[in-house]
Amino acid sequence: MNAQQQAIRPWHRSIIAMFALLGPAGMSLLVRLPEIKNLLGVSTSQLGLLLFSGAVGSICALTITGRIVARFGTKPPMMIGFYIVALGLIGQTLGALNQSWITFGLMIFITGFGYGIADVPINVDGSTIETKLGRSVLPRMHAAYSVGALAGSGLGTICIALNISLLMQILVLCTLMMAMPIIVFRFVPAHTAQDLHHRDEAAAKPEKVNLFKDPRIVLLGVGILCITLAEGAANDWLALSVVEGYNESPANAGIAFAVFNLSMTITRFFGGSISDHFGRRHTVQAMALTGAIGLLFVIFGPSVIFAWIGAALWGIGAALGFPLFISEAGEGENAARKVTLVTTFGYFAFLVGPPSLGFIAQAIGLLPMLFIVAALLLVAVGVARVMSNRKL
């Protein structure tokens, strides 16, 4: 390891830790949604609309995060985003306990806004670290997020089993979340991705570039949209597809969903080494194709075992698209703005994808609807051709 790599090791570890602690508190709250639904006294559709406000908050944040990063660097919004998320989650809990759906919905919007503020700079830092190290590290960072999210869901389940109050659970996890920026503050450098003219006012202001006129960046956005929608489709519809399409028990459907998440986490953990060996383009193409094959297993499988196998392949297909498309967007000039734009495509997929697929499934059935998800992964195979295939 050379001197530069040794020098950025604390920064690298800090960003991995922040990825890992971004998810547990929020996921532990999602596990207790049935309890929250009862506290608020709302219907399933009304709860869905309240949750929808979180995605709207994220999109609103993404419209300004690129400019914030360009002016102040990644460090301030990354740190502040953690506190917004934590305070939003505490606010959601208090809103639910006070049976105020208005407070709950507002706090979900604020939480989503916080995730949007934190998500771009943390990915820009990960992409910058990749460039300095000369190897792919974003997939493993996203694996850390997946592990944290799984830990959060497990802790939420344990708290339910032990009858630990929702407020106590969220306060403890959000306190850990708010401690993280304090712990890593001195290890995260200032001015990353900050425009030069904001650091030196005497310098000429760089010309604004309309990234929508760059077909390569737009295609990267389309690719991340397809991959993210495939991931979101599994989160929302995989278990129900197994129950209704195979006439299986919720327990067997839960196994399929667990297999999907485990497969995705393992793939992300080793994804950096795979990408360095085969190149980003070939890695995304091979895995998206694998995911499409997995969906065919789920659609045509004669037994639930095929659904489990298909879920594993589907997880592989959805695992690396987001970090690798972000890595590709984060290279060169205007890194923060390009990452923001590409990330917005991904959030848009989470925003409109699940309800759109739900309407389609209502018309044609859950398993036939999965053909659309498979087709989207094949689109990702095609647009990945704009990616570099440099091997490290």
CORSUL-V684114 format. One record per backbone hydrogen bond with DSSP energy under -0.5 kcal/mol. NH is the residue of the N-H (numbers start at 0). CO is the residue of the C=O. E is the energy in kcal/mol with one decimal. If there is no record, write none. Layout:
NH:CO:E / NH:CO:E
//
This chain:
5:1:-2.2 / 6:2:-2.1 / 7:3:-1.7 / 8:5:-0.7 / 11:7:-2.8 / 12:8:-2.7 / 13:9:-2.1 / 14:10:-2.3 / 15:11:-2.0 / 16:12:-2.3 / 17:13:-2.1 / 18:14:-2.4 / 19:15:-2.3 / 20:16:-1.9 / 21:17:-0.7 / 21:18:-0.8 / 22:18:-0.5 / 23:19:-0.6 / 26:22:-2.5 / 27:23:-2.5 / 28:24:-1.3 / 29:25:-1.9 / 30:26:-1.8 / 31:27:-0.5 / 31:28:-0.9 / 32:29:-1.9 / 35:31:-2.2 / 36:32:-3.3 / 37:33:-1.8 / 38:34:-2.1 / 39:35:-2.6 / 40:36:-1.5 / 41:36:-1.3 / 46:42:-2.5 / 47:43:-2.2 / 48:44:-1.8 / 49:45:-1.9 / 50:46:-2.6 / 51:47:-1.8 / 52:48:-0.9 / 52:49:-0.8 / 53:50:-1.4 / 54:50:-0.8 / 55:51:-1.8 / 56:52:-2.2 / 57:53:-1.9 / 58:54:-2.3 / 59:55:-2.4 / 60:56:-2.1 / 61:57:-2.4 / 62:58:-1.1 / 63:60:-1.5 / 64:60:-1.8 / 65:61:-0.6 / 67:63:-2.0 / 68:64:-2.8 / 69:65:-2.3 / 70:66:-1.7 / 71:67:-3.0 / 72:68:-2.5 / 73:191:-1.3 / 76:72:-0.6 / 77:73:-1.9 / 78:74:-2.3 / 79:75:-2.7 / 80:76:-2.5 / 81:77:-1.2 / 82:78:-1.2 / 83:79:-2.3 / 84:80:-2.4 / 85:81:-2.4 / 86:82:-2.7 / 87:83:-2.3 / 88:84:-2.4 / 89:85:-2.2 / 90:86:-2.3 / 91:87:-2.4 / 92:88:-2.1 / 93:89:-2.4 / 94:90:-2.6 / 95:91:-2.6 / 96:92:-2.7 / 97:93:-1.9 / 98:95:-1.6 / 99:94:-3.0 / 100:98:-0.7 / 103:99:-2.3 / 104:100:-2.6 / 105:101:-2.3 / 106:102:-2.5 / 107:103:-2.0 / 108:104:-1.9 / 109:105:-2.1 / 110:106:-2.7 / 111:107:-2.8 / 112:108:-2.4 / 113:109:-2.3 / 114:110:-2.3 / 115:111:-2.2 / 116:112:-2.2 / 117:113:-2.3 / 118:114:-2.6 / 119:115:-1.1 / 120:116:-0.7 / 121:117:-1.9 / 122:118:-1.7 / 123:119:-2.6 / 124:120:-2.6 / 125:121:-1.7 / 126:122:-2.5 / 127:123:-2.5 / 128:124:-2.7 / 129:125:-2.0 / 130:126:-1.9 / 131:127:-2.2 / 132:128:-2.6 / 133:129:-2.2 / 134:129:-1.1 / 140:136:-1.7 / 141:137:-2.6 / 142:138:-1.7 / 143:139:-1.9 / 144:140:-1.6 / 145:141:-2.2 / 146:142:-2.7 / 147:143:-2.4 / 148:144:-2.7 / 149:145:-2.5 / 150:146:-2.5 / 151:147:-2.4 / 152:148:-2.3 / 153:149:-2.2 / 154:150:-2.8 / 155:151:-2.5 / 156:152:-2.0 / 157:153:-2.4 / 158:154:-2.6 / 159:155:-1.8 / 160:156:-2.3 / 161:157:-2.4 / 162:159:-1.0 / 163:158:-2.7 / 168:164:-2.2 / 169:165:-2.4 / 170:166:-2.7 / 171:167:-2.2 / 172:168:-2.1 / 173:169:-2.7 / 174:170:-1.8 / 175:171:-1.8 / 176:172:-1.9 / 177:173:-2.5 / 178:174:-1.4 / 179:175:-1.2 / 180:176:-0.6 / 181:177:-0.6 / 182:178:-2.1 / 183:179:-2.3 / 184:180:-1.1 / 186:183:-1.5 / 187:183:-1.1 / 187:184:-0.7 / 188:186:-0.6 / 190:71:-0.5 / 193:190:-2.1 / 194:69:-2.5 / 197:194:-1.4 / 198:194:-0.7 / 198:195:-1.2 / 199:195:-2.4 / 202:199:-2.2 / 210:208:-1.1 / 212:209:-1.7 / 213:210:-1.8 / 214:212:-0.9 / 217:213:-2.0 / 218:214:-2.4 / 219:215:-2.0 / 220:216:-2.0 / 221:217:-2.3 / 222:218:-2.5 / 223:219:-2.4 / 224:220:-2.1 / 225:221:-2.2 / 226:222:-2.2 / 227:223:-2.7 / 228:224:-2.4 / 229:225:-1.7 / 230:226:-2.0 / 231:227:-3.0 / 232:228:-2.5 / 233:229:-1.4 / 234:230:-2.0 / 235:231:-2.0 / 236:232:-2.9 / 237:232:-0.5 / 237:233:-1.3 / 238:233:-0.5 / 240:236:-2.3 / 241:237:-1.9 / 242:238:-2.1 / 243:239:-2.9 / 244:240:-2.4 / 245:241:-1.3 / 246:242:-0.6 / 247:241:-1.2 / 252:248:-1.9 / 253:249:-2.5 / 254:250:-1.7 / 255:251:-1.7 / 256:252:-2.0 / 257:253:-2.5 / 258:254:-2.8 / 259:255:-2.1 / 260:256:-2.2 / 261:257:-2.7 / 262:258:-2.7 / 263:259:-2.2 / 264:260:-2.3 / 265:261:-2.5 / 266:262:-2.2 / 267:263:-2.2 / 268:264:-2.0 / 269:265:-1.8 / 270:266:-1.0 / 271:267:-0.6 / 273:269:-1.8 / 274:270:-2.8 / 275:271:-2.4 / 276:272:-1.8 / 277:273:-2.6 / 278:274:-2.6 / 280:387:-1.3 / 282:278:-2.1 / 283:279:-2.8 / 284:280:-2.6 / 285:281:-2.6 / 286:282:-2.3 / 287:283:-2.6 / 288:284:-2.1 / 289:285:-1.9 / 290:286:-2.4 / 291:287:-2.1 / 292:288:-2.1 / 293:289:-2.2 / 294:290:-2.0 / 295:291:-1.5 / 296:292:-1.8 / 297:293:-2.0 / 298:294:-2.6 / 299:295:-2.8 / 300:296:-1.8 / 305:302:-0.9 / 306:302:-1.1 / 307:303:-2.2 / 308:304:-2.3 / 309:305:-3.0 / 310:306:-2.3 / 311:307:-2.0 / 312:308:-2.2 / 313:309:-2.7 / 314:310:-2.3 / 315:311:-1.8 / 316:312:-2.1 / 317:313:-1.7 / 318:314:-0.9 / 318:315:-0.6 / 319:315:-0.6 / 323:319:-2.3 / 324:320:-2.5 / 325:321:-2.1 / 326:322:-2.4 / 327:323:-2.1 / 328:324:-2.2 / 329:325:-2.0 / 330:327:-1.0 / 337:333:-2.6 / 338:334:-2.9 / 339:335:-2.4 / 340:336:-2.4 / 341:337:-2.5 / 342:338:-2.8 / 343:339:-2.1 / 344:340:-1.5 / 345:341:-1.5 / 346:342:-2.5 / 347:343:-2.6 / 348:344:-1.7 / 349:345:-1.6 / 350:346:-2.0 / 351:347:-2.8 / 352:348:-2.2 / 355:351:-1.7 / 356:352:-2.9 / 357:353:-2.1 / 358:354:-2.1 / 359:355:-1.9 / 360:356:-2.9 / 361:357:-2.0 / 362:358:-1.1 / 363:359:-2.6 / 364:360:-2.3 / 368:364:-1.5 / 369:365:-1.0 / 369:366:-0.9 / 370:367:-1.6 / 371:368:-1.4 / 372:368:-0.8 / 373:369:-2.3 / 374:370:-2.4 / 375:371:-2.1 / 376:372:-1.8 / 377:373:-1.7 / 378:374:-1.9 / 379:375:-2.0 / 380:376:-1.7 / 381:377:-1.7 / 382:378:-2.6 / 383:379:-1.7 / 384:381:-1.5 / 385:382:-1.9 / 386:383:-1.8 / 391:275:-1.3
//
